[in-house]
Amino acid sequence: MKRSTPVLLIAVALAVYGVYAASFVPAMLVGPAVPALLVAFVLQAVCALAAAFGVWRGRPWATGALVLLGLSIAGTWLFEAFILGIVAYVHAMLVAVIALVITLVIAVYVSHQRSIVEH
């Protein structure tokens, strides 16, 4: 299967984000952390790495992993703002909306590229 360069770049960016999100986990395990926040960052890391693998291999479930990643990013920011109060509300809402928009654009692009390759 021939993969386009943008799809490979998306897969690499997702893998990098997965490692970035996972880098928060060790500090949360050592020090006192909010368990829900720990779960949120683990979910982000797992979804990003799974989406990276799925996009790279052209799997049909990759778009689902991408959407779940976007939802977990948006949910984490909103949780940090409205429940924990550690980030500004407006900033968190902006990041959540941007995360969802970017996620949907990438998911549609990847899905479209996969359908082109199949035909």
Short mmCIF file of the C-alpha atoms (twelve columns), coordinates in Angstrom:
data_MODEL
# 
_entry.id   MODEL 
# 
loop_
_atom_site.group_PDB 
_atom_site.id 
_atom_site.type_symbol 
_atom_site.label_atom_id 
_atom_site.label_alt_id 
_atom_site.label_comp_id 
_atom_site.label_asym_id 
_atom_site.label_seq_id 
_atom_site.Cartn_x 
_atom_site.Cartn_y 
_atom_site.Cartn_z 
_atom_site.pdbx_PDB_model_num 
ATOM 1   C CA . MET A 1   0.000   0.000  0.000  1 
ATOM 2   C CA . LYS A 2   1.389   3.393  -1.010 1 
ATOM 3   C CA . ARG A 3   1.039   6.066  1.650  1 
ATOM 4   C CA . SER A 4   1.110   9.780  0.921  1 
ATOM 5   C CA . THR A 5   3.612   12.051 2.618  1 
ATOM 6   C CA . PRO A 6   0.959   14.042 4.534  1 
ATOM 7   C CA . VAL A 7   -0.452  10.822 5.986  1 
ATOM 8   C CA . LEU A 8   3.020   9.756  7.136  1 
ATOM 9   C CA . LEU A 9   3.590   13.218 8.662  1 
ATOM 10  C CA . ILE A 10  0.265   12.937 10.492 1 
ATOM 11  C CA . ALA A 11  1.314   9.529  11.844 1 
ATOM 12  C CA . VAL A 12  4.663   10.920 13.031 1 
ATOM 13  C CA . ALA A 13  2.980   13.948 14.635 1 
ATOM 14  C CA . LEU A 14  0.529   11.670 16.446 1 
ATOM 15  C CA . ALA A 15  3.385   9.485  17.719 1 
ATOM 16  C CA . VAL A 16  5.272   12.554 18.943 1 
ATOM 17  C CA . TYR A 17  2.155   13.819 20.716 1 
ATOM 18  C CA . GLY A 18  1.650   10.393 22.279 1 
ATOM 19  C CA . VAL A 19  5.174   10.454 23.709 1 
ATOM 20  C CA . TYR A 20  4.619   14.064 24.878 1 
ATOM 21  C CA . ALA A 21  1.392   13.134 26.680 1 
ATOM 22  C CA . ALA A 22  3.044   10.048 28.174 1 
ATOM 23  C CA . SER A 23  5.873   12.199 29.536 1 
ATOM 24  C CA . PHE A 24  3.467   13.668 32.111 1 
ATOM 25  C CA . VAL A 25  2.579   10.271 33.550 1 
ATOM 26  C CA . PRO A 26  5.793   9.461  35.509 1 
ATOM 27  C CA . ALA A 27  5.633   12.729 37.450 1 
ATOM 28  C CA . MET A 28  1.988   12.089 38.294 1 
ATOM 29  C CA . LEU A 29  2.835   8.623  39.560 1 
ATOM 30  C CA . VAL A 30  5.575   9.900  41.890 1 
ATOM 31  C CA . GLY A 31  3.896   12.964 43.342 1 
ATOM 32  C CA . PRO A 32  0.386   13.645 44.518 1 
ATOM 33  C CA . ALA A 33  -1.869  13.840 41.474 1 
ATOM 34  C CA . VAL A 34  -5.546  13.953 40.688 1 
ATOM 35  C CA . PRO A 35  -6.389  10.415 39.567 1 
ATOM 36  C CA . ALA A 36  -8.755  11.648 36.844 1 
ATOM 37  C CA . LEU A 37  -5.989  13.819 35.387 1 
ATOM 38  C CA . LEU A 38  -3.615  10.854 35.379 1 
ATOM 39  C CA . VAL A 39  -6.219  8.778  33.558 1 
ATOM 40  C CA . ALA A 40  -6.795  11.619 31.069 1 
ATOM 41  C CA . PHE A 41  -3.114  11.851 30.131 1 
ATOM 42  C CA . VAL A 42  -2.761  8.068  29.887 1 
ATOM 43  C CA . LEU A 43  -5.836  8.028  27.631 1 
ATOM 44  C CA . GLN A 44  -4.335  10.777 25.468 1 
ATOM 45  C CA . ALA A 45  -1.042  8.909  25.150 1 
ATOM 46  C CA . VAL A 46  -2.682  5.582  24.323 1 
ATOM 47  C CA . CYS A 47  -5.093  7.131  21.811 1 
ATOM 48  C CA . ALA A 48  -2.338  9.142  20.115 1 
ATOM 49  C CA . LEU A 49  -0.023  6.158  19.790 1 
ATOM 50  C CA . ALA A 50  -2.851  3.895  18.612 1 
ATOM 51  C CA . ALA A 51  -3.981  6.525  16.099 1 
ATOM 52  C CA . ALA A 52  -0.398  6.927  14.874 1 
ATOM 53  C CA . PHE A 53  -0.124  3.192  14.288 1 
ATOM 54  C CA . GLY A 54  -3.565  3.042  12.679 1 
ATOM 55  C CA . VAL A 55  -2.891  5.967  10.354 1 
ATOM 56  C CA . TRP A 56  0.545   4.616  9.432  1 
ATOM 57  C CA . ARG A 57  -0.844  1.170  8.629  1 
ATOM 58  C CA . GLY A 58  -4.035  2.523  6.995  1 
ATOM 59  C CA . ARG A 59  -6.385  0.765  9.392  1 
ATOM 60  C CA . PRO A 60  -10.107 1.600  9.231  1 
ATOM 61  C CA . TRP A 61  -10.308 2.150  13.004 1 
ATOM 62  C CA . ALA A 62  -7.688  4.925  12.888 1 
ATOM 63  C CA . THR A 63  -10.327 7.620  12.446 1 
ATOM 64  C CA . GLY A 64  -12.092 6.396  15.587 1 
ATOM 65  C CA . ALA A 65  -8.844  6.585  17.529 1 
ATOM 66  C CA . LEU A 66  -8.289  10.100 16.188 1 
ATOM 67  C CA . VAL A 67  -11.731 11.228 17.299 1 
ATOM 68  C CA . LEU A 68  -11.233 9.647  20.723 1 
ATOM 69  C CA . LEU A 69  -7.896  11.455 20.996 1 
ATOM 70  C CA . GLY A 70  -9.511  14.795 20.169 1 
ATOM 71  C CA . LEU A 71  -12.273 14.197 22.696 1 
ATOM 72  C CA . SER A 72  -9.768  13.261 25.392 1 
ATOM 73  C CA . ILE A 73  -7.671  16.367 24.724 1 
ATOM 74  C CA . ALA A 74  -10.737 18.609 24.829 1 
ATOM 75  C CA . GLY A 75  -12.059 16.855 27.922 1 
ATOM 76  C CA . THR A 76  -8.736  17.163 29.729 1 
ATOM 77  C CA . TRP A 77  -8.543  20.906 29.101 1 
ATOM 78  C CA . LEU A 78  -12.148 21.448 30.188 1 
ATOM 79  C CA . PHE A 79  -11.596 19.313 33.293 1 
ATOM 80  C CA . GLU A 80  -8.487  21.334 34.173 1 
ATOM 81  C CA . ALA A 81  -10.430 24.578 33.764 1 
ATOM 82  C CA . PHE A 82  -13.893 23.945 35.159 1 
ATOM 83  C CA . ILE A 83  -13.253 21.232 37.760 1 
ATOM 84  C CA . LEU A 84  -9.682  21.854 38.943 1 
ATOM 85  C CA . GLY A 85  -9.457  25.562 38.144 1 
ATOM 86  C CA . ILE A 86  -5.800  25.392 37.116 1 
ATOM 87  C CA . VAL A 87  -6.178  26.923 33.645 1 
ATOM 88  C CA . ALA A 88  -8.255  29.867 32.441 1 
ATOM 89  C CA . TYR A 89  -11.777 29.058 31.272 1 
ATOM 90  C CA . VAL A 90  -11.648 30.939 27.992 1 
ATOM 91  C CA . HIS A 91  -8.237  29.518 27.099 1 
ATOM 92  C CA . ALA A 92  -9.397  25.987 27.885 1 
ATOM 93  C CA . MET A 93  -12.536 26.388 25.803 1 
ATOM 94  C CA . LEU A 94  -10.502 27.754 22.900 1 
ATOM 95  C CA . VAL A 95  -8.027  24.871 23.050 1 
ATOM 96  C CA . ALA A 96  -10.887 22.353 23.309 1 
ATOM 97  C CA . VAL A 97  -12.625 23.761 20.228 1 
ATOM 98  C CA . ILE A 98  -9.362  23.924 18.265 1 
ATOM 99  C CA . ALA A 99  -8.525  20.336 19.277 1 
ATOM 100 C CA . LEU A 100 -11.908 19.101 18.087 1 
ATOM 101 C CA . VAL A 101 -11.753 21.003 14.798 1 
ATOM 102 C CA . ILE A 102 -8.220  19.807 14.024 1 
ATOM 103 C CA . THR A 103 -9.187  16.272 14.992 1 
ATOM 104 C CA . LEU A 104 -12.182 16.233 12.682 1 
ATOM 105 C CA . VAL A 105 -10.217 17.734 9.776  1 
ATOM 106 C CA . ILE A 106 -7.442  15.150 10.168 1 
ATOM 107 C CA . ALA A 107 -9.927  12.292 10.615 1 
ATOM 108 C CA . VAL A 108 -11.786 13.259 7.440  1 
ATOM 109 C CA . TYR A 109 -8.509  13.625 5.526  1 
ATOM 110 C CA . VAL A 110 -7.173  10.262 6.695  1 
ATOM 111 C CA . SER A 111 -10.484 8.568  5.973  1 
ATOM 112 C CA . HIS A 112 -10.599 10.123 2.510  1 
ATOM 113 C CA . GLN A 113 -6.989  9.101  1.771  1 
ATOM 114 C CA . ARG A 114 -7.717  5.555  2.889  1 
ATOM 115 C CA . SER A 115 -10.740 5.337  0.579  1 
ATOM 116 C CA . ILE A 116 -8.644  6.632  -2.339 1 
ATOM 117 C CA . VAL A 117 -5.954  4.012  -1.716 1 
ATOM 118 C CA . GLU A 118 -8.559  1.221  -1.535 1 
ATOM 119 C CA . HIS A 119 -10.056 2.131  -4.912 1 
# 
